């Protein structure tokens, strides 16, 4: 498995596109990253050979592919955190008005 940033942006002309271009743009680096992992199962054991060194890009958590479950979990945690911030702000403002 190669790094998910390996590859080339889809260079389709804007007039020929069927969909809009993503606001963030492509996560592809228009080249090959050196990070990879190869796994093999032998005799009930899994062997892994890998290179964790990325080349040609920074590690950007915002570009990691996430499953729908992971996205929903993050959204729910953000909502809870946001509610806590709103409650604390309301408490703070109510103290100031007194």
matplotlib code that plots the C-alpha trace (Angstrom):
import matplotlib.pyplot as plt

x = [0.0, 1.4, 1.0, -2.5, -0.8, 1.0, -0.4, -1.3, -4.1, -6.8, -5.9, -9.2, -10.0, -12.4, -14.9, -14.9, -15.5, -18.7, -18.2, -16.8, -13.2, -12.9, -12.3, -9.2, -7.9, -6.4, -4.4, -2.2, 1.4, 1.8, 4.5, 5.4, 5.9, 8.4, 6.2, 4.7, 3.7, 3.7, 2.1, 2.2, 0.6, 2.8, 2.1, -0.6, 1.7, 1.6, 4.9, 5.1, 7.8, 7.5, 9.0, 7.5, 9.5, 7.3, 8.8, 7.4, 4.8, 4.1, 2.1, -1.3, -4.0, -6.7, -5.9, -6.2, -9.0, -11.6, -14.5, -18.0, -18.0, -14.8, -16.2, -19.5, -17.5, -15.4, -18.5, -20.3, -17.3, -17.0, -20.7, -20.2, -17.1, -18.8, -21.8, -19.4, -17.8, -21.1, -22.3, -19.1, -19.3, -22.9, -21.9, -19.0, -21.2, -23.9, -21.2, -20.1, -23.6, -24.1]
y = [0.0, 3.4, 6.7, 8.1, 11.3, 9.5, 10.2, 13.0, 15.6, 14.9, 17.5, 17.6, 21.0, 23.0, 23.2, 19.4, 18.6, 17.1, 18.1, 21.2, 21.2, 20.7, 23.8, 22.4, 21.0, 17.6, 15.8, 14.3, 15.6, 15.1, 12.5, 9.6, 9.6, 7.1, 5.9, 2.4, -0.8, -4.3, -7.1, -10.8, -13.6, -16.7, -19.6, -17.7, -14.7, -11.3, -9.9, -6.2, -4.4, -0.6, 2.8, 5.5, 8.3, 10.6, 12.6, 15.5, 16.7, 17.6, 15.3, 17.0, 15.4, 17.3, 15.3, 11.9, 9.7, 9.0, 6.5, 7.9, 6.4, 8.3, 11.5, 11.2, 10.5, 13.7, 15.7, 14.5, 15.2, 18.7, 19.4, 18.4, 20.6, 23.5, 23.2, 23.4, 26.5, 28.2, 27.4, 28.7, 31.9, 32.5, 32.0, 34.4, 37.1, 36.7, 37.4, 40.5, 41.9, 41.7]
z = [0.0, -1.0, 0.8, -0.1, -1.3, -4.1, -7.5, -9.9, -9.8, -12.4, -15.0, -16.8, -18.3, -16.3, -19.1, -19.5, -15.8, -14.7, -11.0, -9.3, -8.1, -4.4, -2.4, -0.8, -4.1, -4.5, -1.8, -4.5, -4.7, -8.5, -7.8, -5.7, -1.9, -0.5, 2.3, 1.9, 3.7, 2.4, 4.4, 3.9, 5.9, 6.4, 8.8, 10.6, 11.2, 9.5, 8.3, 7.5, 5.5, 5.5, 5.0, 7.2, 5.6, 3.6, 0.7, -1.2, 1.3, 4.9, 7.2, 7.1, 9.3, 7.4, 4.3, 5.8, 4.4, 7.1, 7.2, 7.7, 11.3, 12.1, 10.6, 12.6, 15.8, 15.3, 14.6, 17.7, 19.9, 18.3, 19.0, 22.7, 23.0, 21.3, 23.7, 26.6, 25.2, 24.6, 28.2, 29.7, 27.5, 28.6, 32.2, 31.8, 30.1, 32.8, 35.4, 33.5, 33.3, 37.1]

ax = plt.figure().add_subplot(projection="3d")
ax.plot(x, y, z, "-o")
ax.set_aspect("equal")
plt.show()
